[in-house]
């Protein structure tokens, strides 16, 4: 399955969530579907999307938070999975698109291309609500259930190592940071 098809299938479900993504193909594809002020494209911080999402989820427990990650990023900061498991906020859904490569920086293979299993690693880290999905329908259904649940979830979507034709986004990343912060302000501010 393709990541863009997965993103299209869940776009309406994440529209109102605080969404944190890694840069590269994930960000470019999500942006192509329609940018929202509550979408944050984390630049130059590979491996830290789950940490940023966790901070938001813990500081705003009534806000639904979705982190959209990649296998390379998760492998770069596997300690992030143990931290997610330790705090396990019920308002956080962690999506990992596993294309078995560092697609955005040249397509080098990741450890998942030689057998590392991110779902098993997440479970071993202490995340009990985790699963691997290989069809768009199953992934979209699991994502909807995860967002609606009151437990932290980790979803690993096995996707093809293909990305957008280009990675250009007509959004200044500094403006994205300020826009996102404004979108997360409590209503009473």
BADRENPA-612137 format. One line per 3 residues: their letters; for each residue x, y, z of C-alpha. Coordinates in nm, 2 decimals. Example, Ala and Ser with C-alpha at 12.3 -4.5 7.8 and 13.67 -1.06 7.14 Angstrom:
as> 1.23 -0.45 0.78 | 1.37 -0.11 0.71 .
END
This chain:
xxx> 0.00 0.00 0.00 | 0.11 0.36 -0.04 | 0.15 0.61 0.24 .
xxx> -0.05 0.88 0.05 | -0.35 0.64 0.02 | -0.33 0.58 0.39 .
xxx> -0.31 0.95 0.46 | -0.61 1.02 0.24 | -0.81 0.75 0.41 .
xxx> -0.75 0.91 0.76 | -0.74 1.28 0.67 | -1.09 1.35 0.78 .
xxx> -1.03 1.17 1.11 | -0.72 1.37 1.20 | -0.84 1.71 1.09 .
xxx> -0.92 1.83 1.44 | -0.63 1.65 1.62 | -0.30 1.81 1.70 .
xxx> -0.08 1.64 1.43 | 0.30 1.62 1.45 | 0.48 1.48 1.16 .
xxx> 0.84 1.42 1.06 | 0.97 1.61 0.76 | 1.03 1.46 0.42 .
xxx> 0.78 1.25 0.23 | 0.53 1.22 0.52 | 0.51 1.60 0.56 .
xxx> 0.49 1.67 0.18 | 0.21 1.42 0.13 | 0.01 1.53 0.42 .
xxx> 0.06 1.89 0.31 | -0.06 1.80 -0.04 | -0.39 1.69 0.11 .
xxx> -0.45 2.02 0.27 | -0.26 2.21 0.54 | -0.43 2.29 0.87 .
xxx> -0.30 2.52 1.15 | -0.30 2.22 1.39 | -0.05 2.03 1.17 .
xxx> 0.31 2.06 1.26 | 0.59 1.95 1.03 | 0.89 1.89 1.26 .
xxx> 1.20 2.00 1.08 | 1.56 1.89 1.15 | 1.47 1.67 1.45 .
xxx> 1.46 1.32 1.31 | 1.34 1.08 1.57 | 1.17 1.33 1.79 .
xxx> 0.82 1.35 1.66 | 0.69 1.11 1.92 | 0.86 1.31 2.20 .
xxx> 0.69 1.64 2.08 | 0.36 1.46 2.05 | 0.40 1.31 2.39 .
xxx> 0.46 1.65 2.54 | 0.15 1.79 2.38 | -0.06 1.49 2.49 .
xxx> 0.06 1.52 2.85 | 0.01 1.89 2.87 | -0.33 1.90 2.70 .
xxx> -0.50 1.57 2.81 | -0.83 1.66 2.65 | -0.68 1.72 2.31 .
xxx> -0.65 1.42 2.06 | -0.28 1.40 1.94 | -0.16 1.21 1.64 .
xxx> 0.21 1.16 1.57 | 0.29 1.05 1.21 | 0.63 0.90 1.21 .
xxx> 0.86 0.69 0.99 | 1.05 0.37 1.05 | 1.39 0.55 1.02 .
xxx> 1.29 0.81 1.27 | 1.16 0.55 1.52 | 1.48 0.35 1.48 .
xxx> 1.69 0.66 1.54 | 1.52 0.71 1.88 | 1.40 0.38 2.00 .
xxx> 1.41 0.52 2.35 | 1.11 0.72 2.25 | 0.90 0.40 2.25 .
xxx> 0.99 0.32 2.61 | 0.90 0.68 2.71 | 0.57 0.66 2.53 .
xxx> 0.50 0.33 2.71 | 0.60 0.48 3.05 | 0.35 0.77 3.02 .
xxx> 0.10 0.61 2.78 | -0.14 0.91 2.75 | -0.48 0.79 2.64 .
xxx> -0.52 1.08 2.40 | -0.21 0.99 2.18 | -0.20 0.78 1.86 .
xxx> 0.14 0.70 1.72 | 0.14 0.61 1.35 | 0.46 0.47 1.20 .
xxx> 0.48 0.44 0.82 | 0.73 0.16 0.76 | 0.87 0.16 0.41 .
xxx> 1.19 -0.01 0.51 | 1.40 0.28 0.40 | 1.52 0.63 0.47 .
xxx> 1.33 0.74 0.16 | 1.36 1.12 0.22 | 1.74 1.11 0.24 .
xxx> 1.82 0.88 -0.04 | 1.64 0.55 0.01 | 1.90 0.38 0.22 .
xxx> 1.75 0.06 0.38 | 1.65 0.06 0.75 | 1.67 -0.23 0.99 .
xxx> 1.31 -0.32 0.91 | 1.43 -0.43 0.56 | 1.63 -0.70 0.73 .
xxx> 1.37 -0.83 0.98 | 1.34 -0.58 1.26 | 0.97 -0.57 1.36 .
xxx> 0.86 -0.23 1.49 | 0.53 -0.37 1.64 | 0.73 -0.63 1.83 .
xxx> 0.98 -0.36 1.95 | 0.69 -0.14 2.06 | 0.53 -0.43 2.25 .
xxx> 0.86 -0.51 2.41 | 0.90 -0.15 2.51 | 0.57 -0.18 2.70 .
xxx> 0.31 -0.05 2.45 | 0.03 -0.31 2.46 | -0.20 -0.15 2.20 .
xxx> 0.01 -0.20 1.88 | -0.03 -0.37 1.55 | 0.09 -0.39 1.20 .
xxx> -0.14 -0.31 0.90 | -0.09 -0.40 0.54 | -0.42 -0.28 0.38 .
xxx> -0.55 0.08 0.36 | -0.89 -0.04 0.49 | -0.75 -0.22 0.80 .
xxx> -0.51 0.08 0.87 | -0.79 0.34 0.84 | -1.02 0.13 1.06 .
xxx> -0.75 0.08 1.32 | -0.66 0.45 1.31 | -1.03 0.56 1.37 .
xxx> -1.05 0.31 1.66 | -0.73 0.44 1.81 | -0.82 0.80 1.79 .
xxx> -1.16 0.73 1.95 | -1.01 0.51 2.23 | -0.89 0.63 2.57 .
xxx> -0.57 0.44 2.55 | -0.24 0.51 2.37 | -0.20 0.33 2.05 .
xxx> 0.09 0.25 1.82 | 0.00 0.16 1.46 | 0.27 0.04 1.21 .
xxx> 0.16 0.06 0.85 | 0.38 -0.13 0.60 | 0.39 0.09 0.29 .
xxx> 0.58 0.10 -0.04 | 0.91 0.29 -0.06 | 0.76 0.56 -0.29 .
xxx> 0.71 0.92 -0.22 | 0.59 1.24 -0.37 | 0.75 1.38 -0.69 .
xxx> 0.88 1.67 -0.49 | 0.92 1.77 -0.13 | 0.85 2.14 -0.17 .
xxx> 0.59 2.30 0.06 | 0.47 2.66 0.03 | 0.48 2.71 0.40 .
xxx> 0.76 2.88 0.59 | 0.86 2.64 0.87 | 0.90 2.92 1.12 .
xxx> 0.54 3.04 1.04 | 0.42 2.67 1.08 | 0.57 2.67 1.43 .
xxx> 0.39 2.99 1.53 | 0.07 2.89 1.36 | 0.08 2.55 1.54 .
xxx> 0.14 2.71 1.88 | -0.16 2.94 1.82 | -0.38 2.65 1.72 .
xxx> -0.29 2.47 2.05 | -0.38 2.76 2.28 | -0.66 2.67 2.52 .
xxx> -0.99 2.83 2.42 | -0.99 3.05 2.73 | -0.66 3.23 2.63 .
END
